[in-house]
Amino acid sequence: MTMMAMAREERADFLALLTTLPPEQWDAPTLCSRWRVRDVVAHVVSYEELGKRGLAARFVKGRFIPDRVNDVGVSEYNTRSPAELLELLGDHLEPRGLTAGFGGMIALVDGLIHQQDIRRPLGLPRDVPAERLRRALKAALVAPPIRAFWRARGLRLVATDLGWSTGSGPEVRGPGESLLMAIAGRRVAVDELTGPGQVTLAARIAR
């Protein structure tokens, strides 16, 4: 399956989750400390309507700092109602523009991580399809905004449920979803991992 096809499926799964949430959960906290559920959804859809000029303008407004650029998009979209955000996501199950970059890699990794950012605090676990998770783990390690390469450097990552591993050095072992969330900087996930490299990864996330 292509990266783009997996990105579409991930967005469809994300949409299916969001349609089940009652109104009060749209204001619930997520693993993104500054963002509520509606803010995370706003972030995921905030690049879909931008052409080249709009994208350039947003980067200028955010001073070319990724977190600030994302915050600009969230502030422009998080005032929309849940119904409006759901409609926008439904209209853009096929990523376009920036999120379609690298064959859909950006949309897949961003969507998968952020869906888990919402699910974990709400106590709504899922079994992420193994092929998507393998692709997301590999892609996250080369995506500069995620900083996963820096957190994982000098460590060997082993996804015990996927038959997947990468790197060399002290080993960090655990479920693939936990590994992905940990290298993406989610502190809660690193406690689900084991191995001699776990302490090093935890220390890097705490910074």
Phi, psi and omega in degrees: 000140181286162177300319181296319178297320178292324177297318177298316181295321179296317178295322178296319177295321178298314179299318179300320176298310186297328180291344180269350187281132173289162185307320184293334181284345176291343177253011179284153178290159178232182176288346171276104195305330183267355189241136170277177178304313182297329179290319178296316179296318177302318178298314184300323183265353192289347180260352191291331184262006184269128167274190183298318180292317179296321178294316178299318180297321179293319179295322177296315181297326179270010178057028177062018175261117189310313181297320179290322177298316178297319180297325177299314179296318180298316182296333180279339187243342188283356174274353177287152180288159175306320180298320180292320178293321177296319179296318180295316178296319179297328179284346185231041173299329172272109181300149176214165181067222184302317185289344176277358182301147180058042176072021181100003182301318182298314180296319181297307184294314180298314182294320182293312181297316184287331173297319178291328176302328179274314185296316186300307180295332180276356181068040182238071183290163175211164172266107180289130177308132189301320182295319178297319183293319177299314180297319182293321177299312180296316183290322182301328183288347178243010180262104186307319183298334182281332180065022180294324180299318180295318181291327186265358186299139179073013179237154172255119180264131180229115176271105189292340182259359185241350187064037185235140176207160178199156175087176178218151182124195178304138188274142171237121187239149174161183178300147182301320179296319178295319177299314181299313182293326179292313181289343174275002173096014180269107188299324183299329184285331183293335178289348179267001183254160179227179177108161183295340179270357184297321181296319179296315179297318179299319180295323179291326179288328183289344183287000000 
